[in-house]
Amino acid sequence: MTIMDSVDAVRAHIEKELGKRHANRVLHGHPSPTLWLERDIPVAQILEEGARPRGDIRKALILYVATPYCLPTQPDRCGFCLFPSEVYRDPGQLVTYLSYLEREGSLYRPWLAERDVVALYFGGGTSNLYRPAQYGPLMELVRRACPRLRPDAEITLEGVAQLFTKPKLDAMRDSGITRVSMGVQQFDRELLASSGRKQDLAHVLAMLEYCELIGLGSNVDLIYGWPGQTIPHMLADLQIILDHRIPHLTLYELNVAGRSDFARHRREELPSVRQNLEMYRVAHTFLEANGYRQATPYDWERIDAGPAATLAYERFARAPFNREPDGWITGYDVWGWGFAGLSKCVGLPDSPGWTFMNCRRVEDYFCQLDAGRAPAERGYHFEPPDQRLYVLFQMLETMRIDRVLYERLYGVDPFDEHVAIWKALLDREWVRVEREHLTLIGDGVFYTPLVQGLLAADRVAELRRNRVAGAGSGTETLREVG
């Protein structure tokens, strides 16, 4: 008997989980990194196999380039961030890091040179710590490693709002970067102070206006569920977005987990899950009423902004496979380059692929490259059920599962594969079932992580049982837990 063996079992599980905080799975998908036990990652083989088309499936590559460093804050890591990072102390750190980034690119170039790169994202840490003169060389080392970076590729650079300046924005645009993503978090100065971040509203708005002036795309990230935040606080932030006609807004629930300061010391100040749900509902109504459409559980596009509102990197990353108008299917792999870079190479249905992460300490990353080794630290070799779950997880990040594509890939209807779950979600009016799609609706969008957890519950339980059995026999590799 499985955990999700009946509609009643699913209903009971949902009731138990409704009041709990659910970690956003957009970064890792399935399975949890706690199950990534493989240490010997055949990166070259993975990249080579990832480039191979099969039948009616062709492959493309999305590139994520990480920068390790973040400004020191009090509390540490802004109080909530769970991403690996190192404290930024001086410009020499960036000079050294860029030299190692180039080494890694040179190591993989024989395989990367054969791949079409359709989107590029500079993430963090904090990628706008670089000086203006460093953005040109940063882009050149990418082009050397990836000569098939498409001329029309969207190239995004993420950073904290207070570190953008006009000279930096000019240099970014001149280097070929096409969009900046500003991690604003909060416009309210008092709320933001709880994270140790320092930014000035007038400066943030001036930088957004300058982006528009020089033809550089932009989007803003905001967080709700902040310590001490109320619905009026959130609506005041959204009104600023509306007044300044921001083309794309990422509005996401605070992820409170791990050993972060917010999780350990400030839980009593956080809105409840029920209050966060109400914030989501209010934001949804406000944005829809004011000319925005929802693209994901946390992304909003201004309807009259056209292509400027649509983010290519995120669209491709959420579609491991995509139906094309010409009848082909395109498969998208993600290669994470640099410190703690996260790669998702899902392969093909009969060759399920891998997910793996680079070293999470910058010294280890340097040491591996000094030794001429790939800096991959740990990973997971997908089995067929894992790839299917990963694809479902990513589709749900668009709020819609393509039943036709899924059945074409795997020979099974995703509704039939998880029928008890979909029936329970229908009872709650969290999903709409159509001939070609399963679409999250209403509060089901807010509870996307819970829905993903339902779909994976049986497989995760199996993996954990096998991991315990493997540890008991003195072995613990993914070959045995698969």
C-alpha positions as CSV (number, residue, x, y, z in Angstrom):
1,M,0.0,0.0,0.0
2,T,1.3,3.5,-0.9
3,I,0.9,6.8,0.9
4,M,-1.3,8.2,-1.8
5,D,-3.3,5.0,-2.6
6,S,-6.8,6.6,-2.3
7,V,-8.7,9.8,-2.5
8,D,-9.4,9.7,1.2
9,A,-5.7,9.2,2.0
10,V,-4.8,12.3,-0.2
11,R,-7.6,14.4,1.5
12,A,-6.3,13.5,4.9
13,H,-2.7,14.3,3.9
14,I,-3.8,17.7,2.6
15,E,-5.7,18.5,5.8
16,K,-2.6,17.7,7.8
17,E,-0.3,19.8,5.6
18,L,-2.5,23.0,5.1
19,G,-1.2,24.9,8.1
20,K,2.5,24.0,7.5
21,R,5.1,26.1,5.7
22,H,6.1,24.4,2.5
23,A,9.6,25.1,1.1
24,N,9.6,26.5,-2.5
25,R,10.8,23.7,-4.8
26,V,11.6,26.0,-7.7
27,L,15.4,25.7,-7.2
28,H,15.9,21.9,-6.9
29,G,12.6,20.3,-8.0
30,H,12.6,16.5,-7.4
31,P,14.3,15.0,-5.5
32,S,15.4,16.9,-2.4
33,P,19.2,17.5,-2.2
34,T,19.1,15.4,1.0
35,L,18.9,12.4,-1.4
36,W,21.8,13.6,-3.7
37,L,24.4,11.0,-2.5
38,E,26.4,10.4,-5.6
39,R,29.9,11.9,-5.3
40,D,31.6,10.7,-8.5
41,I,29.8,12.8,-11.2
42,P,30.7,12.1,-14.8
43,V,30.2,15.7,-15.9
44,A,31.8,15.3,-19.4
45,Q,29.7,12.3,-20.2
46,I,26.5,14.1,-18.9
47,L,27.2,17.1,-21.1
48,E,28.0,14.9,-24.1
49,E,24.9,12.8,-23.7
50,G,22.8,15.9,-23.2
51,A,23.6,17.3,-26.6
52,R,22.3,14.2,-28.4
53,P,18.9,14.5,-30.1
54,R,16.7,11.5,-30.4
55,G,13.8,10.9,-32.8
56,D,11.6,14.0,-32.6
57,I,13.4,15.5,-29.6
58,R,16.2,18.1,-30.0
59,K,18.2,19.5,-27.2
60,A,19.2,23.0,-26.1
61,L,21.2,24.4,-23.1
62,I,20.4,27.1,-20.6
63,L,23.4,28.5,-18.7
64,Y,23.5,29.7,-15.1
65,V,26.7,31.5,-14.0
66,A,27.1,31.9,-10.3
67,T,29.1,34.5,-8.2
68,P,29.8,33.4,-4.7
69,Y,30.0,36.7,-2.7
70,C,27.4,38.7,-0.8
71,L,27.7,41.8,1.2
72,P,27.9,41.1,5.0
73,T,24.6,41.8,6.8
74,Q,23.3,41.7,10.3
75,P,21.6,39.2,10.7
76,D,23.8,37.0,8.5
77,R,22.6,36.2,4.9
78,C,19.8,38.8,5.2
79,G,18.2,36.7,7.9
80,F,16.5,34.2,5.6
81,C,18.6,33.2,2.6
82,L,19.5,29.5,2.3
83,F,21.6,29.8,-0.9
84,P,25.4,29.0,-0.5
85,S,27.4,32.2,-0.4
86,E,30.7,33.7,0.9
87,V,31.1,37.1,2.5
88,Y,32.4,39.8,0.2
89,R,35.4,41.6,1.7
90,D,37.4,43.2,-1.2
91,P,37.6,43.4,-5.0
92,G,40.5,41.0,-5.2
93,Q,38.1,38.2,-4.4
94,L,36.3,38.8,-7.7
95,V,39.5,39.0,-9.7
96,T,40.6,35.6,-8.3
97,Y,37.2,34.1,-8.8
98,L,36.9,35.2,-12.5
99,S,40.2,33.4,-13.2
100,Y,38.8,30.2,-11.8
101,L,35.5,30.6,-13.6
102,E,37.5,30.8,-16.8
103,R,39.3,27.6,-15.9
104,E,36.1,25.7,-15.4
105,G,34.8,27.0,-18.7
106,S,38.0,25.9,-20.5
107,L,37.7,22.4,-18.8
108,Y,34.2,21.9,-20.3
109,R,34.6,23.8,-23.6
110,P,35.0,20.6,-25.8
111,W,31.4,19.7,-24.8
112,L,29.9,23.1,-24.4
113,A,31.1,24.2,-27.8
114,E,28.6,21.7,-29.4
115,R,25.6,23.1,-27.6
116,D,23.2,25.9,-28.5
117,V,22.8,28.2,-25.5
118,V,19.4,29.8,-25.6
119,A,19.4,31.8,-22.4
120,L,22.0,32.9,-19.8
121,Y,21.6,34.0,-16.2
122,F,24.2,35.5,-13.9
123,G,23.1,34.7,-10.4
124,G,24.5,34.7,-7.0
125,G,25.6,35.5,-4.4
126,T,25.5,39.0,-5.9
127,S,26.5,39.4,-9.5
128,N,26.4,43.2,-9.5
129,L,29.4,43.4,-7.1
130,Y,31.7,43.5,-10.2
131,R,33.1,46.8,-11.3
132,P,31.9,48.3,-14.6
133,A,35.1,47.3,-16.4
134,Q,34.6,43.6,-15.4
135,Y,31.4,43.0,-17.2
136,G,32.9,42.9,-20.7
137,P,35.6,40.3,-19.7
138,L,32.9,38.3,-17.9
139,M,30.8,38.1,-21.1
140,E,33.9,37.3,-23.2
141,L,34.9,34.3,-21.0
142,V,31.3,33.0,-21.5
143,R,31.5,33.4,-25.2
144,R,34.8,31.6,-25.4
145,A,33.4,28.6,-23.5
146,C,30.1,28.7,-25.3
147,P,30.6,29.9,-28.9
148,R,27.1,28.9,-29.8
149,L,25.5,31.4,-27.5
150,R,22.6,32.5,-29.7
151,P,22.6,36.1,-30.8
152,D,19.0,36.4,-29.6
153,A,19.6,34.8,-26.2
154,E,18.2,36.6,-23.2
155,I,21.1,37.4,-20.9
156,T,20.1,38.4,-17.4
157,L,22.1,39.6,-14.4
158,E,20.7,39.5,-10.9
159,G,21.8,41.8,-8.1
160,V,20.8,43.8,-5.0
161,A,19.2,47.1,-5.8
162,Q,21.6,49.4,-4.0
163,L,24.6,48.2,-6.0
164,F,23.3,49.1,-9.4
165,T,24.7,52.3,-10.7
166,K,24.5,54.1,-14.1
167,P,28.1,53.2,-15.0
168,K,27.4,49.6,-14.2
169,L,24.2,49.5,-16.1
170,D,25.9,51.1,-19.1
171,A,28.7,48.5,-18.9
172,M,26.2,45.6,-18.6
173,R,24.3,46.7,-21.7
174,D,27.4,47.3,-23.7
175,S,28.7,43.8,-22.8
176,G,25.6,42.2,-24.2
177,I,23.5,41.7,-21.1
178,T,19.9,42.3,-22.0
179,R,18.1,42.4,-18.6
180,V,18.7,43.0,-14.9
181,S,16.8,41.4,-12.1
182,M,16.6,43.6,-9.0
183,G,16.3,41.8,-5.7
184,V,14.4,44.6,-3.9
185,Q,12.6,42.3,-1.3
186,Q,10.8,45.3,0.3
187,F,10.3,48.9,-0.5
188,D,9.3,49.7,3.1
189,R,12.5,50.9,4.9
190,E,11.5,49.7,8.4
191,L,10.6,46.2,7.2
192,L,13.7,45.9,5.1
193,A,15.9,46.9,8.1
194,S,15.1,43.6,9.7
195,S,17.2,41.9,7.0
196,G,20.2,44.2,7.4
197,R,19.8,45.3,3.8
198,K,20.4,49.0,3.0
199,Q,18.7,50.6,0.0
200,D,17.1,53.9,-0.8
201,L,13.7,53.9,-2.6
202,A,14.6,56.9,-4.7
203,H,17.8,55.2,-5.9
204,V,16.0,52.0,-6.8
205,L,13.4,53.8,-8.9
206,A,16.1,55.9,-10.5
207,M,17.9,52.8,-11.6
208,L,14.7,51.2,-13.0
209,E,14.0,54.4,-15.0
210,Y,17.6,54.4,-16.3
211,C,17.2,50.8,-17.5
212,E,14.2,51.9,-19.5
213,L,16.1,54.9,-20.9
214,I,19.1,52.9,-22.2
215,G,17.0,50.0,-23.4
216,L,18.0,47.5,-20.8
217,G,15.2,45.1,-19.6
218,S,14.4,44.9,-15.9
219,N,12.3,43.1,-13.4
220,V,11.7,43.5,-9.6
221,D,11.6,40.7,-6.9
222,L,9.5,41.3,-3.9
223,I,8.8,39.1,-0.9
224,Y,5.6,38.7,1.1
225,G,5.3,37.0,4.5
226,W,8.0,39.2,6.0
227,P,8.4,39.6,9.7
228,G,5.9,42.2,10.8
229,Q,4.4,42.6,7.3
230,T,0.7,43.3,6.9
231,I,-1.6,43.5,3.8
232,P,-1.4,47.3,3.7
233,H,2.4,47.1,3.7
234,M,2.3,44.7,0.7
235,L,-0.3,46.8,-1.2
236,A,1.9,49.9,-0.8
237,D,4.8,48.0,-2.4
238,L,2.5,46.8,-5.2
239,Q,1.2,50.3,-5.8
240,I,4.8,51.4,-6.4
241,I,5.2,48.6,-9.0
242,L,2.0,49.8,-10.7
243,D,2.8,53.5,-10.6
244,H,6.2,52.8,-12.3
245,R,4.8,50.4,-14.8
246,I,7.3,47.6,-14.0
247,P,7.0,45.1,-16.8
248,H,7.7,42.0,-14.7
249,L,7.2,41.4,-11.0
250,T,8.3,38.3,-9.1
251,L,6.3,38.2,-5.9
252,Y,7.0,35.2,-3.7
253,E,6.4,33.9,-0.2
254,L,9.2,34.1,2.2
255,N,10.9,30.7,2.5
256,V,11.5,30.2,6.2
257,A,13.6,27.1,6.8
258,G,17.0,25.7,8.0
259,R,19.2,27.6,10.4
260,S,18.4,31.1,9.1
261,D,17.9,33.9,11.6
262,F,14.2,34.3,10.7
263,A,13.6,30.6,11.2
264,R,15.5,30.3,14.5
265,H,14.7,33.7,16.2
266,R,11.9,35.5,14.5
267,R,9.2,32.9,13.8
268,E,6.8,34.6,16.3
269,E,6.9,37.8,14.1
270,L,6.1,36.0,10.9
271,P,2.6,36.0,9.5
272,S,0.9,32.6,9.7
273,V,0.4,30.4,6.6
274,R,-3.3,31.5,6.6
275,Q,-2.3,35.1,6.7
276,N,0.2,34.5,3.8
277,L,-2.6,32.8,1.9
278,E,-4.7,35.9,2.3
279,M,-1.8,38.1,1.2
280,Y,-1.5,36.0,-1.9
281,R,-5.3,36.3,-2.6
282,V,-5.2,40.1,-2.2
283,A,-2.1,40.5,-4.4
284,H,-3.7,38.3,-7.0
285,T,-6.9,40.4,-7.1
286,F,-5.0,43.7,-7.1
287,L,-2.5,42.7,-9.9
288,E,-5.2,41.2,-12.1
289,A,-7.4,44.3,-11.7
290,N,-4.5,46.5,-12.7
291,G,-3.3,45.1,-15.9
292,Y,-1.0,42.2,-14.9
293,R,-1.4,38.5,-15.8
294,Q,0.0,35.6,-13.7
295,A,2.7,33.5,-15.4
296,T,3.7,31.3,-12.5
297,P,2.7,31.0,-8.8
298,Y,5.0,34.0,-8.2
299,D,5.6,35.8,-11.6
300,W,3.4,38.6,-13.0
301,E,3.6,40.2,-16.4
302,R,2.2,43.6,-17.4
303,I,-0.2,42.7,-20.2
304,D,0.6,45.8,-22.4
305,A,4.4,45.4,-22.0
306,G,4.6,42.6,-24.7
307,P,7.9,40.6,-24.9
308,A,9.5,42.9,-22.3
309,A,7.4,41.3,-19.6
310,T,8.2,37.6,-20.5
311,L,11.4,36.2,-19.0
312,A,13.0,33.6,-21.4
313,Y,15.5,32.1,-18.9
314,E,12.7,31.2,-16.4
315,R,10.4,30.0,-19.2
316,F,13.0,27.6,-20.6
317,A,14.1,26.4,-17.1
318,R,10.5,25.5,-16.2
319,A,10.1,23.5,-19.4
320,P,12.5,20.5,-19.4
321,F,10.6,19.5,-22.6
322,N,8.4,21.7,-24.7
323,R,6.1,21.1,-27.7
324,E,7.1,23.3,-30.7
325,P,4.8,24.5,-33.5
326,D,6.8,22.5,-36.1
327,G,6.0,19.2,-34.3
328,W,9.4,18.8,-32.6
329,I,10.0,18.6,-28.9
330,T,12.8,20.7,-27.5
331,G,14.5,19.4,-24.3
332,Y,16.2,22.1,-22.2
333,D,19.1,21.2,-19.8
334,V,20.6,23.7,-17.3
335,W,24.3,23.9,-16.7
336,G,25.4,25.6,-13.5
337,W,28.8,27.2,-13.9
338,G,30.8,28.3,-10.9
339,F,30.7,28.1,-7.2
340,A,27.6,26.1,-6.0
341,G,26.4,26.0,-9.6
342,L,23.3,23.7,-9.9
343,S,23.0,21.6,-13.1
344,K,19.8,19.9,-14.3
345,C,20.5,17.6,-17.2
346,V,17.3,15.6,-17.5
347,G,18.5,13.6,-20.6
348,L,15.8,11.8,-22.5
349,P,12.9,9.5,-21.5
350,D,15.0,6.4,-22.0
351,S,18.1,8.0,-20.5
352,P,16.9,10.0,-17.5
353,G,20.0,12.1,-16.8
354,W,21.3,13.8,-13.7
355,T,21.1,16.8,-11.4
356,F,24.3,17.9,-9.5
357,M,25.8,20.8,-7.7
358,N,29.3,22.3,-7.7
359,C,31.3,22.8,-4.5
360,R,29.6,24.9,-1.9
361,R,32.8,26.3,-0.3
362,V,34.8,28.5,-2.6
363,E,38.1,27.1,-1.4
364,D,36.9,23.6,-2.4
365,Y,35.9,24.9,-5.8
366,F,39.3,26.4,-6.3
367,C,41.1,23.3,-5.1
368,Q,39.2,21.0,-7.5
369,L,40.1,23.2,-10.4
370,D,43.7,23.5,-9.3
371,A,43.8,19.7,-9.5
372,G,42.3,19.7,-13.0
373,R,39.1,18.1,-11.7
374,A,35.5,19.0,-12.4
375,P,34.3,20.9,-9.3
376,A,31.0,18.9,-9.0
377,E,30.4,18.0,-5.3
378,R,27.4,15.8,-5.2
379,G,24.5,14.8,-7.4
380,Y,21.6,12.4,-8.2
381,H,21.3,10.0,-11.1
382,F,17.7,10.0,-12.1
383,E,15.7,6.8,-12.5
384,P,12.7,6.9,-14.9
385,P,10.1,7.7,-12.1
386,D,12.4,10.6,-10.9
387,Q,12.6,12.1,-14.3
388,R,8.8,12.0,-14.7
389,L,8.3,13.6,-11.3
390,Y,10.9,16.3,-12.1
391,V,9.1,17.1,-15.3
392,L,5.8,17.3,-13.5
393,F,7.3,19.6,-10.8
394,Q,8.7,22.0,-13.5
395,M,5.4,22.0,-15.4
396,L,3.6,22.9,-12.2
397,E,5.8,25.9,-11.9
398,T,3.9,27.2,-14.9
399,M,0.6,26.3,-13.2
400,R,-0.2,23.9,-16.0
401,I,0.7,20.3,-16.9
402,D,0.7,19.5,-20.7
403,R,-1.0,16.1,-20.8
404,V,-0.4,15.7,-24.5
405,L,3.3,16.3,-24.2
406,Y,3.7,14.1,-21.1
407,E,1.9,11.2,-22.7
408,R,4.0,11.6,-25.8
409,L,7.1,11.4,-23.8
410,Y,6.2,8.7,-21.3
411,G,3.2,6.8,-22.8
412,V,1.0,7.6,-19.8
413,D,-1.6,10.3,-19.0
414,P,-0.4,12.2,-15.9
415,F,-4.0,12.2,-14.6
416,D,-4.2,8.5,-14.7
417,E,-0.8,8.1,-13.2
418,H,-1.8,10.1,-10.1
419,V,-5.6,9.8,-10.3
420,A,-6.3,9.9,-6.5
421,I,-4.4,13.1,-6.1
422,W,-6.1,14.9,-9.0
423,K,-9.5,13.8,-7.8
424,A,-8.8,15.1,-4.3
425,L,-7.6,18.4,-5.8
426,L,-10.8,18.6,-7.9
427,D,-12.8,18.3,-4.7
428,R,-11.0,21.4,-3.3
429,E,-11.3,23.3,-6.6
430,W,-7.5,23.6,-6.8
431,V,-7.3,22.1,-10.3
432,R,-9.1,22.3,-13.6
433,V,-9.0,19.1,-15.7
434,E,-9.2,19.6,-19.5
435,R,-8.4,17.3,-22.4
436,E,-4.9,18.7,-23.0
437,H,-4.0,20.3,-19.6
438,L,-4.2,20.0,-15.9
439,T,-4.3,23.6,-14.6
440,L,-3.8,24.8,-11.0
441,I,-6.5,27.3,-10.1
442,G,-7.6,29.3,-7.0
443,D,-5.7,28.5,-3.8
444,G,-4.1,25.5,-5.5
445,V,-1.6,28.0,-7.1
446,F,-0.5,29.2,-3.6
447,Y,-0.2,25.6,-2.5
448,T,1.9,24.5,-5.5
449,P,4.7,23.1,-3.2
450,L,2.1,21.1,-1.3
451,V,0.8,19.6,-4.6
452,Q,4.3,18.8,-5.7
453,G,4.9,17.1,-2.4
454,L,1.7,15.0,-2.9
455,L,2.9,13.8,-6.3
456,A,6.3,12.8,-5.0
457,A,5.3,11.4,-1.6
458,D,5.4,7.7,-2.5
459,R,8.7,7.9,-4.5
460,V,10.4,10.0,-1.7
461,A,9.3,7.5,0.9
462,E,10.8,4.7,-1.2
463,L,14.1,6.5,-1.7
464,R,14.3,7.2,2.1
465,R,13.7,3.5,2.9
466,N,16.3,2.4,0.5
467,R,18.8,5.0,1.8
468,V,18.4,3.7,5.3
469,A,18.8,0.1,4.1
470,G,21.9,1.2,2.2
471,A,23.4,3.0,5.2
472,G,22.8,-0.1,7.3
473,S,24.8,-2.2,4.9
474,G,27.7,0.2,4.9
475,T,26.9,1.6,1.5
476,E,25.0,4.7,0.5
477,T,25.2,5.5,-3.2
478,L,22.4,6.5,-5.5
479,R,23.0,3.3,-7.6
480,E,21.5,1.5,-4.6
481,V,18.8,3.9,-3.7
482,G,17.5,4.1,-7.3
